[in-house]
Amino acid sequence: MNQNTHLRLAASVVTGGLALLALTGCAFIEDIQKTSADAWAVTYEVSTDTEAATPLQQVTYLDQETRAVEVAPVTLDEALAQPTAAEDTASWQTDTLALTGAKVSVSATPPATVTAHCRILLDGEREIAAETGGPGEEVTCEAVTPPFDK
């Protein structure tokens, strides 16, 4: 090997190493940004106009277990709305996280003679979406989470 070949080989190794470092660094920075991003505690709720336990069909919602994982749709073939003590309704709910500016949604279909109502709450109290369906019809709530108040 001559000196030019050695220089080219060394330059290739250095360039490849720098490219790998840059890619790894970008992924690391992206992970840090995700784990430190503002996130809301989101509650999805579907309630019915009956006080008896009520099966809900095709319950679908967007879920994000932690800030570092991607949002994924979850579909339950059936979920049971349980009677609530405070109201004459039955209710099903689940909690998740959502980054600010993220789409959140929940939908469900009640039995034929039952009306369902859905809500999306931030931090358990701030309602950002609410809808009521017709008897036996799918109800869907969708929203985009707002930025935090600064």
C-alpha positions as CSV (number, residue, x, y, z in Angstrom):
1,M,0.0,0.0,0.0
2,N,1.2,3.4,-0.8
3,Q,0.9,6.5,1.3
4,N,-2.2,7.8,-0.6
5,T,-4.0,4.6,0.0
6,H,-3.3,4.8,3.7
7,L,-4.5,8.4,3.8
8,R,-7.7,7.5,1.9
9,L,-8.4,4.6,4.2
10,A,-7.8,6.7,7.4
11,A,-10.0,9.5,6.0
12,S,-12.8,7.0,5.3
13,V,-12.6,5.5,8.8
14,V,-12.7,9.0,10.4
15,T,-15.5,10.1,8.2
16,G,-17.5,7.0,8.9
17,G,-16.9,7.4,12.6
18,L,-18.0,11.0,12.6
19,A,-21.2,10.1,10.6
20,L,-22.0,7.3,13.1
21,L,-21.4,9.7,16.0
22,A,-23.6,12.3,14.5
23,L,-26.4,9.9,13.9
24,T,-26.1,8.5,17.4
25,G,-26.0,12.0,18.8
26,C,-29.1,13.0,17.0
27,A,-31.0,10.0,18.2
28,F,-29.8,10.7,21.8
29,I,-30.9,14.4,21.5
30,E,-34.3,13.3,20.2
31,D,-34.7,10.9,23.1
32,I,-33.8,13.6,25.6
33,Q,-36.3,16.0,24.0
34,K,-39.1,13.4,24.2
35,T,-38.4,12.5,27.8
36,S,-38.4,16.1,28.9
37,A,-41.3,17.3,26.8
38,D,-44.4,18.8,28.4
39,A,-47.0,16.0,28.8
40,W,-50.6,15.9,30.1
41,A,-52.2,13.2,32.2
42,V,-55.1,12.2,30.0
43,T,-58.3,10.5,31.1
44,Y,-60.6,9.0,28.5
45,E,-64.1,8.4,29.8
46,V,-67.2,6.8,28.2
47,S,-70.4,6.8,30.2
48,T,-73.9,5.5,29.4
49,D,-77.4,6.7,30.2
50,T,-78.1,3.6,32.3
51,E,-77.0,2.9,35.9
52,A,-76.5,-0.9,35.2
53,A,-73.2,-2.3,34.2
54,T,-73.1,-1.9,30.4
55,P,-70.9,-3.6,27.8
56,L,-69.3,-1.2,25.3
57,Q,-68.1,-2.5,22.0
58,Q,-65.1,-1.5,19.9
59,V,-63.6,0.9,22.5
60,T,-60.7,2.6,20.7
61,Y,-58.3,5.2,22.1
62,L,-54.8,6.6,21.6
63,D,-52.3,5.5,24.2
64,Q,-48.8,6.7,25.1
65,E,-47.4,4.8,28.1
66,T,-44.4,7.1,28.6
67,R,-43.0,10.2,27.0
68,A,-40.3,8.2,25.3
69,V,-42.6,5.8,23.4
70,E,-44.7,6.5,20.3
71,V,-48.5,6.9,20.5
72,A,-50.3,3.7,19.6
73,P,-54.0,3.0,19.0
74,V,-55.6,0.5,21.4
75,T,-58.8,-1.3,20.5
76,L,-60.7,-3.3,23.0
77,D,-63.4,-5.6,21.5
78,E,-65.4,-5.1,24.7
79,A,-65.1,-3.0,27.9
80,L,-67.5,-2.8,30.8
81,A,-69.0,0.5,31.9
82,Q,-69.4,0.1,35.7
83,P,-72.2,1.8,37.7
84,T,-71.1,5.0,39.4
85,A,-72.0,6.1,42.9
86,A,-72.5,9.8,42.2
87,E,-74.7,9.6,39.1
88,D,-77.4,7.5,37.4
89,T,-74.9,6.3,34.9
90,A,-72.3,3.6,34.2
91,S,-68.8,4.6,33.2
92,W,-65.6,3.2,31.7
93,Q,-62.3,5.1,31.9
94,T,-58.6,4.7,31.3
95,D,-55.6,7.0,31.8
96,T,-52.6,7.7,29.6
97,L,-50.1,10.4,28.8
98,A,-50.1,12.9,25.8
99,L,-47.5,15.4,24.9
100,T,-48.6,18.9,24.3
101,G,-49.8,19.3,20.7
102,A,-50.7,15.6,20.4
103,K,-53.9,14.2,19.1
104,V,-56.0,12.4,21.6
105,S,-59.2,10.4,20.9
106,V,-61.6,7.8,22.3
107,S,-64.6,6.1,20.7
108,A,-67.0,3.3,21.8
109,T,-70.3,1.8,20.7
110,P,-73.0,1.1,23.3
111,P,-75.8,-1.5,23.1
112,A,-78.7,-0.7,20.7
113,T,-81.0,1.0,23.3
114,V,-78.3,2.8,25.2
115,T,-76.8,6.3,24.7
116,A,-73.1,6.8,25.3
117,H,-71.3,10.0,26.1
118,C,-67.5,10.5,25.9
119,R,-65.1,13.0,27.5
120,I,-61.4,13.6,27.4
121,L,-60.0,15.2,30.5
122,L,-56.6,16.7,31.2
123,D,-55.1,16.2,34.7
124,G,-58.4,14.6,35.7
125,E,-60.4,17.9,35.6
126,R,-60.0,20.0,32.4
127,E,-62.4,18.8,29.8
128,I,-61.1,19.3,26.2
129,A,-63.7,17.2,24.3
130,A,-67.2,15.9,25.0
131,E,-69.7,14.3,22.7
132,T,-73.0,12.4,23.0
133,G,-74.1,9.7,20.5
134,G,-77.5,8.4,19.6
135,P,-78.9,5.1,21.0
136,G,-76.7,2.3,19.9
137,E,-74.5,4.6,17.9
138,E,-70.7,5.0,18.1
139,V,-69.6,8.1,20.0
140,T,-66.2,9.7,19.3
141,C,-64.2,12.4,21.1
142,E,-61.1,13.9,19.5
143,A,-58.9,16.8,20.4
144,V,-55.4,18.2,20.3
145,T,-53.8,18.8,23.7
146,P,-53.0,22.4,24.3
147,P,-49.6,23.9,25.3
148,F,-49.0,24.4,29.0
149,D,-49.8,27.8,30.4
150,K,-46.5,29.6,31.0
